[in-house]
Amino acid sequence: MSMKSILATLALSLVGAALPAQAQEAAPEAASPLSFNISGTTDYRYRGISQSRLKPALQGGVDYAHESGFYIGSWASTITWIKDGGGNANFEWDFYGGYKTEIAKGLTVDVGVLQYYYPSHDLNPSPNTFEVYGALSFGPVTAKYSHSTTNLFGFADSKGSGYFDVSATFELGEGFNLVPHVGHQTVKNNSAASYTDYSLAVTKDWWGLSFSAAVVGTDADGFYTAKGKDLGKTSVVVAVKKVF
């Protein structure tokens, strides 16, 4: 089976400076490098596969981004796939850290590590997964590759699996964005479990919240199922998120 999951809500900084002519006014305070987020979604899809059996999920996280480019964070979500597979975990808890910087005008590199953790999962092989990743962004487009250094989400003998994806964010005006995405998950030594996923989302910030609606699907051909439900089928996913 596959991947992501509640707990918590555990990163960006802006620096303002007053103009010399306004020295008598208090300089704007720099925003904290620490940020929190909480969200709700009609279906927790990760790499195209539902982690919540096509049902709603509650999610939240915390991020710390240093001005040097280094960052760390944690994120969690409710899930059902571990219990559907005979285990006990009700949520996924992730930990990550990395470094992001601009290496040329408009070209940004992001490298890091990510630990997916499922407390008290009681499954063998373990679904806990560790990945290293690298991404390049130019303009609105980002290409990323993630490589597992452990078995991948409970697949036996799957160390060395990889996920490559390309996504973009295009401004449509009036605060709307169009976000296309396509990715391919390769599960080492298990070609039947490998698949391509895709999505097309529209996002909008409104009243201090971020709303999104996306068409999400895969070509997994019914390989990922739970209680008679095709977890990779094409469907619409709606979500709302608050960052503070």
Residue, then its C-alpha position, 0 to 999 in steps of 0.5 A: m500500500s502507499m503513504k501520508s497523515i493527524l496530529a499537530t499543527l506545528a515558514l517564511s520571513l519578510v523584513g521591512a525597513a522604514l524609509p529614512a524620511q520616516a525615521q520618526e515612525a516605528a520600523p515594521e517588524a520582521a515576520s517570524p520565520l516560524s509558521f503554522n498551518i491547518s487544513g481540511t480536505t475532502d480526500y487525502r491524496y498523496r501522489g495520486i493515491s487516497q490515504s483516507r479511502l476517498k474520505p475527508a481528512l484533517q491535516g496540520g503542520v509547522d515550519y521554520a525557515h531560516e534566512s540562510g535557506f535552511y528549513i525544518g518542519s513537521w506535518a501530520s494527517t489523519i489516514t485510514w490505509i494503515k488500518d485498512g491494511g490490518g495495522n493500527a495507525n490512525f495518522e501519519w506524522d512527517f518530519y523534514g529538513g533541507y536547504k533552498t537557495e537561488i543558484a542563478k537568476g530565476l533558478t532555485v534549488d531545493v534539497g532535503v530529507l523526509q521521514y514518513y512515520y506511522p505511530s504504532h502501525d503494527l505492520n510488517p514490513s514497516p510502512n515508515t519510509f525515509e526519502v532524500y529529494g532534490a528539486l529545481s524551480f525556474g519561473p512557475v515550473t518545478a521538477k522534483y525527484s524523491h528517492s527512498t533509502t528504506n522500503l517504500f510505504g510497506f512494500a517488501d524489498s522496495k528500497g531505492s524506489g523513486y518518484f519524479d514529478v513536474s508541477a507549475t503555478f500559473e497566475l490567472g488574475e483576481g487571485f486565482n492560480l492554475v496548478p497542473h501536475v504530473g508524476h511517476q512513482t516507481v516501486k522497485n522490484n514491483s512493477a505492478a505497483s508503479y504508476t503515473d499520477y496527474s492533477l489539475a487544481v485551481t487555487k484562490d486566497w480569500w478571507g485569509l484562507s487558501f481554497s483549492a479544487a482539483v481533479v486528481g487521478t492515476d493510471a494505477d488500474g485498480f492496484y491500490t484498493a481498500k474495502g472495494k474502493d479504487l484509491g487511485k480513481t479520478s475524482v475531484v478533491v476540495a480543500v481549505k487551508k489556513v497559514f498563521 
